[in-house]
């Protein structure tokens, strides 16, 4: 119920001061009891909000301050698996590139080999034609019968010299296998195989120097122990130097043999110890270091500047003057300090 003072008929005296106060009070009461003005837009907005309630505002989930150990382990495993997959992909790509490069390199090598084989075949054919032409000219100049024509499919090769007899393939293969030689070399014809067989026969007929079966095999004829004692000077003639080389080789062979026998007679515990292994290694190293000296003895090419100190060392060792022998070895190795 709205109460308005306009329905009350008041007729105060307009000139009275009370009239002015009464008017002000009347205006205030009218303003307080006047109904508010309705806003259409606000009403429509309110009705729409009632019909379609809006979703409550989403609040961001608070970030976890602490993580479980299982979650950390799962994250670590996932990162490790990703890293391993990346490494595996890198390896596969590298292997693919390597395989592709190897295939290309193999193809290039095959092509080069084929080209080289064709060039070698062409060179061999030309050489055979030149040899055949020279042989025909030689026979014609000497009045010998002409060469028989080649049969169809016959391989060319080196011409057999006069006095060389032909050998059947089966017999030639058996003989080469008996000698432990290859039956056929690359690009070798039948006549070339015969020539190679003849050369092997000639080489086998040449006597080869026998080698001793000592610690250091040598072709020198070793002397008995009674003749190993060397003189104090180096002989000047060839026969004396050769005998001196045989004496030195015999003495060193005897020393190395006795050294190896002494080491072999030790017990297993001593052999497996550090000192035992060091002693064996010293013997092996000394034997290997003396091989070039034996080669010099065989060729007789040892200089006097080295031969004279070696003779002094051996003479001192044979006379049991081991300190002098050691001093001579130091002088030969590093000189006089």
C-alpha positions in Angstrom: 0.0 0.0 0.0 1.5 3.3 -1.1 0.6 6.3 0.9 0.8 9.7 -0.8 0.2 13.0 0.8 -1.3 14.4 -2.4 -4.6 12.9 -1.4 -4.6 15.0 1.8 -6.0 18.4 1.2 -3.9 20.8 3.2 -4.3 24.5 2.7 -1.8 26.3 4.7 -1.1 29.9 4.5 1.5 30.4 1.7 2.9 33.4 3.3 3.4 31.7 6.6 6.9 30.4 7.4 5.5 27.2 8.6 4.1 26.7 5.1 7.6 26.4 3.6 8.6 23.8 6.1 5.5 21.8 5.6 6.1 21.8 1.8 9.6 20.4 2.2 8.4 17.6 4.5 5.7 16.8 2.0 8.2 16.5 -0.8 10.4 14.2 1.2 7.5 11.9 2.1 6.4 11.7 -1.5 9.9 10.7 -2.5 10.2 8.0 0.1 6.8 6.5 -0.6 7.0 6.8 -4.5 7.3 3.3 -6.1 10.6 2.6 -7.9 10.8 2.8 -11.7 11.1 -0.7 -13.4 14.1 -1.3 -15.8 13.1 -3.6 -18.7 16.7 -4.7 -19.5 17.4 -5.6 -15.9 14.2 -7.7 -15.8 15.0 -9.6 -19.0 18.5 -10.3 -17.8 17.1 -11.7 -14.5 14.6 -13.9 -16.3 17.3 -15.2 -18.7 19.6 -16.0 -15.8 16.8 -18.0 -14.1 16.1 -20.0 -17.2 19.8 -20.7 -18.0 21.8 -20.8 -14.9 25.5 -20.2 -15.6 28.1 -22.8 -14.6 30.0 -22.1 -11.5 33.4 -20.5 -12.2 36.1 -23.0 -12.5 38.9 -22.6 -10.1 42.4 -23.9 -11.1 43.4 -27.0 -9.3 46.0 -26.3 -6.7 49.5 -27.6 -7.7 50.7 -30.5 -5.6 53.4 -29.5 -3.3 54.6 -33.0 -2.7 54.8 -36.0 -5.1 54.7 -39.7 -4.2 57.8 -41.8 -4.7 55.9 -44.0 -7.1 55.0 -41.0 -9.3 58.6 -39.8 -9.3 59.8 -43.3 -10.3 57.2 -43.5 -13.0 58.3 -40.1 -14.4 62.0 -41.2 -14.2 61.2 -44.5 -16.1 59.2 -42.6 -18.7 62.1 -40.2 -19.3 64.5 -43.1 -19.4 62.4 -45.0 -22.0 62.1 -41.9 -24.1 65.9 -41.4 -24.0 66.5 -45.1 -24.9 64.0 -44.9 -27.8 65.8 -41.8 -29.1 69.2 -43.6 -28.8 67.8 -46.6 -30.5 66.5 -44.5 -33.4 69.8 -42.8 -33.7 71.6 -46.2 -33.9 69.2 -47.5 -36.5 69.7 -44.4 -38.6 73.5 -44.7 -38.3 73.4 -48.4 -39.1 71.2 -47.7 -42.1 73.6 -45.0 -43.4 76.5 -47.4 -42.8 74.9 -50.3 -44.6 74.0 -48.0 -47.5 77.6 -46.7 -47.7 79.0 -50.2 -47.6 76.6 -51.3 -50.4 77.7 -48.4 -52.5 81.4 -49.0 -51.7 80.9 -52.7 -52.6 79.3 -51.8 -55.9 82.2 -49.4 -56.6 84.8 -52.0 -55.7 83.1 -54.6 -57.9 83.0 -52.2 -60.7 86.7 -51.4 -60.3 87.6 -55.1 -60.1 85.6 -55.8 -63.2 87.3 -53.0 -65.1 90.7 -54.1 -63.9 89.9 -57.7 -64.9 88.9 -56.6 -68.4 92.1 -54.5 -68.8 94.2 -57.4 -67.6 92.4 -59.8 -70.0 93.0 -57.3 -72.9 96.6 -56.9 -71.9 97.2 -60.6 -71.7 95.5 -61.2 -75.1 97.7 -58.5 -76.7 100.8 -60.0 -75.1 99.9 -63.5 -76.3 99.4 -62.1 -79.8 102.7 -60.4 -79.8 104.5 -63.5 -78.5 102.8 -65.6 -81.1 103.8 -63.2 -83.8 107.4 -63.2 -82.7 107.4 -67.0 -82.5 106.1 -67.3 -86.0 108.7 -64.8 -87.3 111.4 -66.7 -85.5 110.3 -70.0 -86.9 110.1 -68.5 -90.4 113.6 -67.0 -90.1 115.1 -70.3 -88.8 113.1 -72.4 -91.3 111.1 -74.2 -88.7 107.6 -75.5 -89.3 104.8 -73.2 -88.7 102.8 -73.2 -85.5 99.7 -75.3 -85.5 96.5 -73.2 -85.6 94.6 -72.8 -82.3 91.6 -75.0 -81.8 88.2 -73.5 -81.1 87.8 -72.5 -77.5 91.5 -73.1 -76.7 92.8 -70.6 -74.2 95.9 -68.6 -75.1 98.9 -68.6 -72.9 102.7 -68.6 -72.9 104.3 -70.6 -75.7 106.2 -73.6 -74.5 109.9 -73.3 -75.1 111.8 -76.0 -77.0 112.4 -79.0 -74.8 109.3 -78.3 -72.7 106.9 -81.2 -73.0 103.2 -81.0 -72.5 101.5 -82.5 -69.5 97.9 -83.6 -69.2 95.7 -81.5 -67.0 94.8 -84.4 -64.6 98.5 -85.4 -64.2 99.5 -81.8 -63.7 96.9 -81.2 -61.0 98.0 -84.4 -59.1 101.7 -83.3 -59.2 100.9 -79.8 -58.0 98.8 -81.0 -55.2 101.5 -83.5 -54.2 103.9 -80.5 -53.9 101.4 -78.5 -51.9 101.0 -75.9 -54.5 97.8 -74.4 -56.0 96.6 -76.2 -59.1 95.5 -73.0 -60.9 96.3 -69.4 -60.3 94.0 -66.5 -61.3 94.1 -65.9 -65.1 96.7 -68.7 -65.6 96.5 -70.8 -68.7 97.5 -74.5 -69.1 100.9 -73.6 -70.6 101.6 -71.1 -67.8 100.8 -73.8 -65.2 103.3 -76.1 -66.9 106.0 -73.4 -66.7 105.3 -72.8 -63.1 105.5 -76.5 -62.4 108.9 -76.7 -64.1 110.2 -73.8 -62.0 109.0 -75.5 -58.8 110.9 -78.7 -59.9 114.1 -76.7 -60.6 113.8 -74.9 -57.2 113.3 -78.2 -55.4 116.4 -79.7 -56.9 118.6 -76.9 -55.5 119.9 -78.0 -52.1 118.7 -75.8 -49.3 120.8 -75.1 -46.2 119.6 -77.0 -43.2 118.8 -75.2 -40.0 119.6 -76.3 -36.5 116.8 -77.0 -34.0 118.1 -74.9 -31.2 116.5 -71.9 -29.5 117.4 -69.8 -32.5 117.4 -71.8 -35.7 120.5 -71.0 -37.9 122.1 -72.3 -41.0 125.6 -72.2 -39.4 127.2 -75.5 -38.6 127.6 -75.5 -34.8 130.9 -76.6 -33.3 131.2 -78.9 -30.2 131.7 -77.5 -26.8 135.4 -78.2 -26.8 135.9 -75.9 -29.7 133.8 -73.0 -28.4 136.6 -71.2 -26.6 137.3 -68.0 -28.5 140.6 -66.2 -28.9 141.2 -62.7 -27.7 141.5 -61.1 -31.1 139.3 -61.1 -34.2 140.9 -62.9 -37.2 141.4 -61.0 -40.4 141.0 -63.7 -43.0 137.6 -64.9 -44.2 137.9 -68.5 -43.0 138.9 -67.4 -39.5 135.9 -65.0 -39.3 133.5 -67.7 -40.5 134.8 -70.1 -37.8 134.5 -67.3 -35.2 130.9 -66.8 -36.2 130.2 -70.5 -35.8 131.9 -70.4 -32.3 129.8 -67.5 -31.2 126.6 -69.0 -32.5 127.4 -72.3 -30.8 128.2 -70.6 -27.5 125.0 -68.5 -27.5 122.9 -71.5 -28.4 124.4 -73.5 -25.5 123.7 -70.7 -23.0 120.1 -70.2 -24.2 119.5 -73.9 -24.1 120.8 -74.3 -20.5 118.9 -71.2 -19.5 115.6 -72.6 -20.8 116.3 -76.0 -19.2 117.0 -74.4 -15.8 113.8 -72.4 -15.9 111.8 -75.5 -16.9 113.1 -77.5 -13.9 111.6 -75.1 -11.4 108.5 -76.0 -9.4 105.0 -74.9 -10.5 104.7 -72.5 -7.6 107.9 -70.7 -8.5 106.9 -70.6 -12.2 103.5 -69.0 -11.3 105.1 -66.4 -9.0 105.9 -62.9 -10.1 109.6 -63.5 -10.0 109.3 -66.7 -11.9 107.3 -65.1 -14.7 109.8 -62.2 -14.8 112.7 -64.6 -15.2 111.0 -66.5 -18.0 110.1 -63.2 -19.8 113.7 -62.1 -19.5 114.9 -65.3 -21.2 112.3 -65.0 -24.0 113.2 -61.3 -24.6 116.9 -62.1 -24.7 116.3 -64.9 -27.2 114.3 -62.6 -29.5 116.9 -59.8 -29.2 119.6 -62.1 -30.4 117.9 -63.2 -33.6 119.3 -60.3 -35.6 122.8 -61.1 -34.3 122.5 -64.7 -35.6 121.4 -63.3 -39.0 124.6 -61.2 -39.1 126.6 -64.3 -38.2 125.1 -66.2 -41.1 125.7 -63.4 -43.6 129.1 -62.6 -42.2 128.3 -58.9 -42.2 129.0 -58.0 -38.6 131.2 -54.9 -38.2 134.4 -55.0 -36.3 133.2 -52.3 -34.0 130.5 -54.7 -32.7 132.3 -58.0 -33.2 135.4 -57.1 -31.0 133.3 -56.2 -27.9 131.2 -59.3 -28.4 134.3 -61.5 -28.5 135.6 -59.8 -25.3 132.3 -60.4 -23.5 132.2 -64.1 -24.6 135.9 -64.6 -23.6 135.3 -63.1 -20.1 132.2 -65.2 -19.6 134.1 -68.4 -20.6 136.8 -67.5 -18.2 134.1 -66.9 -15.4 135.0 -63.2 -15.2 131.3 -62.2 -15.1 131.9 -58.7 -13.8 134.2 -58.0 -16.7 131.6 -59.5 -19.1 128.9 -57.2 -17.6 131.2 -54.2 -17.9 131.9 -55.1 -21.5 128.1 -55.4 -22.2 127.5 -51.9 -20.6 130.3 -50.4 -22.7 128.9 -52.0 -25.9 125.3 -50.8 -25.0 125.7 -47.2 -23.8 129.4 -46.5 -24.3 131.9 -45.1 -21.7 130.2 -42.5 -19.5 
